[in-house]
Amino acid sequence: MAQKMSTKLKIKKGDQVIVRAGKDKGKKGEVLGVQTKTNRAFVSGVNMVQRHQSQTASDPGGITSKEAAIHISNLAVADPKTGDATRVGYKTLEDGRKVRFAKKSGEVIDV
């Protein structure tokens, strides 16, 4: 079985993103985590699913809601200046750091 080549993901944990497609289209949220092997991300308040949790000593159990993974292609990074969806580019600053920037406004995303 051939091994899948990993692609460079432009979305990272902590980014503010906008959902571009699916049942939660238009919602905004923060990226909680990224799965690089499956190209999926967990976004707060987006793609909520209900899970039946059995009772434990510390948890009462019952039906709980939690975020499910959403494909990276359905997400767009929110522009830090305007809040709209934007594409992401890379540039090198004068001090030698490689940073991500929003292509719409030119604003640097990485702090």
N, C-alpha and C positions, 0 to 999 in steps of 0.2 A: 504494500500500500504506500503510495507516494505521500510524502509529508507536505502539508500546506505551508506555503510561504507566509510569514507574518507581514502585515502591512503596517505602515506608520500611521498611527491614530492621532488625529489632531485634537481630540477631546480628552481632557484629563479630569481626575477627581478634583472636585471643588469648583469646576467651571459652571457658570450660569448658561443654561441651554434652553432652546425653544423646540418643541416637538413639531415636525413638519408634516407628518403623515400618521394615519391611524386614528383610533377612537379618541385619543387625547390631543388631537391636532390643535395647535395654538397655545397649549399650556406651557408655562415656564417653570423651571425648577433647577435645583443644584445637583450635580453629578455626585452620587454617593460612592460609586466604585465603577471600575471598568474591567471587563473580561476580554483580554487581548486575543485569546485563542478563538473565541466565537464572535468577536467584533460586536459585543453587546455592552450596554451600560445600565446602571441602576440610577434612576432620577427620582428625587424626592417628590411625592405626591402624584406621580405619573405611572400609568399601567398598573393600577392597584388590583390585587387579587386577594381572595379570601381563602384562608387556610384553617383547617380544623386542627386545633392544638390540644393534645391530651394533657391531662392534669399532672403537674409535678409538685414537689415539695415547696418550691418557691413561686410557681406560676399557677394561677387558678384554672387555666385552660379555657376552652370555648373556641368561638370563631374569631379569628384576628385578621386584620387587613395588613398587607405588606406590599412593597414594591416588587414587581417582576422586571426582568431584564428587557430592554428595548434595543433594537438594532441601531448601530451607530449611524447608518444611512438615513434614519428617520429623525435625526437630531441636527440642530444647527447651533453654533455658539452665538450667544447674545452679545451684541456690540456693547462694550463698556460705556460708550458715550451716549448712544441713543436707545439701546435696549432692543433694537431690531435684530433679525437674523443676519449673520454675516459669514463670509468664508474666512479661513484662517491662512495666514502666510508666515514665513519665517524670515527674520533678518538679523544681522549681527550688529550690535551696538558698538560705539567707539571704544568701550572698555573691554571688548572681546566676547561679551556674553551673547549667546544665540537665544533669541526670544521669539515668541509668537505675537503676531499683531493682527488686528481686525482689518480686512481689506476694504471695508466700507468707509471707515473713518481714519484709518492709519494708527489708531490708538493701540498701545502695547497691552496685551492681555496678561502676560506673566508679570508678577510683581517682584 
